[in-house]
Amino acid sequence: MAKVISINISDEKGMSKDPIQEGIFVESFGLEGDAHGGDWHRQVSILAQESIDKIAARGIKDLFPGRFAENITTEGIILHELPVGMKLLIGETLQEVTQIGKKCHSRCGIYHTVGDCVMPKEGIFTKVIKGGRIKIGDLIKILG
C-alpha cells in the first residue's frame, strides 16, 4: 500500500527540506511556501523511502525524509517506474507525473553534504492538477 511518510518544505532550491505535518498543494503551483513551486512542469518533487534506503545501505549516514530536497517522501511504491502522464491521487490532490529523474549538471549542495544524490535517478516530478491538503499517512492511488 503506497502512502505519504513525509511532506517537506524549504525556501531555497537545491537544499534539504524540513518536514511538516501537512501541506497545502496549490493547483498549477505546487506546495504552498516551497521554493520549488511555480508555473512549470516540476512543481512537486517526490522520492520513495526505498530509494533513500539504497543510498543508506552504502553506509551514508544522516539520511532522512527531505534530505534529497523532495517535497513528498513515499513508501510502498516504485516511483521511477511510473510513466510520464500517469495521474496520482495523493491526499486531496490530483497530480500528473511530468518527469522521471533529472539531469544533474553540477554537484548540488545535497551531493556535497550527503556524498550522493538519488533524485536524478529515481525521483519523480509532478504538476498539481487539483490542489488540496496532503498529510503524513495519506494513501497514494495510481490512476490509469
TAGIWO-V357522 format. One record per pair of residues at least 12 apart in sequence whose C-alpha atoms are under 8 Angstrom apart, sorted by the first residue. I is the first residue (numbers start at 1). J is the second residue. Records with the same first field share a line. If there is no record, write none. Layout:
BEGIN
I=J / J
END
This chain:
BEGIN
1=75 / 76 / 77 / 139 / 140
2=74 / 75 / 76 / 77 / 139 / 140 / 141
3=74 / 75 / 76 / 137 / 138 / 139 / 140
4=72 / 73 / 74 / 75 / 90 / 135 / 136 / 137 / 138 / 139 / 140
5=72 / 73 / 74 / 75 / 136 / 137
6=19 / 20 / 21 / 65 / 66 / 72 / 73 / 74 / 136
7=19 / 20 / 21 / 22 / 23 / 66 / 71 / 72 / 73 / 134 / 135 / 136
8=20 / 65 / 66 / 69 / 70 / 71 / 72 / 73
9=31 / 33 / 34 / 35 / 66 / 69 / 71
10=33 / 34 / 35
11=33 / 34 / 35
12=34 / 35 / 36
13=35 / 36 / 69
14=69 / 108 / 109 / 110
15=67 / 68 / 69 / 108 / 109 / 110
16=66 / 67 / 68 / 69 / 70 / 110
17=66 / 67 / 68 / 69 / 70 / 71
18=66
19=65 / 66
21=135 / 136
22=133 / 134 / 135 / 136
23=133 / 134 / 135
24=131 / 132 / 133 / 134
25=93 / 128 / 131 / 132 / 133 / 134
26=128 / 130 / 131 / 132
27=127 / 128 / 129 / 130 / 131
28=40 / 43 / 127 / 128 / 129
29=43 / 127 / 128
30=43 / 44 / 127 / 128
31=43 / 44 / 71
40=127
41=98 / 99 / 125 / 126 / 127
42=98 / 99 / 125 / 126 / 127
43=125 / 126 / 127 / 128
44=70 / 71 / 72 / 125 / 126 / 127 / 128
45=69 / 70 / 71 / 72 / 123 / 124 / 125 / 126
46=70 / 71 / 72 / 73 / 74 / 79 / 123 / 124 / 125 / 126
47=70 / 72 / 73 / 74 / 79 / 119 / 122 / 123 / 124
48=73 / 74 / 75 / 76 / 77 / 78 / 79 / 123
49=65 / 73 / 74 / 75
50=75 / 76 / 78
51=118 / 122
52=64 / 118
55=116 / 118
60=114 / 115
61=114
63=114
67=110
68=110 / 117 / 118 / 119
69=110
70=119 / 123
79=122 / 123 / 124
80=100 / 101 / 121 / 122 / 123 / 124
82=97
83=97 / 100
84=96 / 97 / 98 / 99 / 100
85=97 / 98
86=142 / 143 / 144
87=142 / 143 / 144
88=140 / 141 / 142 / 143
89=140 / 141 / 142 / 143
90=134 / 138 / 139 / 140 / 141
91=132 / 133 / 134 / 135 / 138 / 139 / 140
92=131 / 132 / 133 / 134
93=128 / 129 / 130 / 131 / 132 / 133 / 134
94=128 / 129 / 130 / 131
95=126 / 127 / 128 / 129 / 130
96=126 / 127 / 128 / 129
97=124 / 125 / 126 / 127
98=124 / 125 / 126 / 127
99=124 / 125 / 126
100=121 / 122 / 123 / 124 / 125
101=119 / 120 / 121 / 122 / 123 / 124 / 125
102=119 / 120 / 121 / 123
103=120
104=120
END
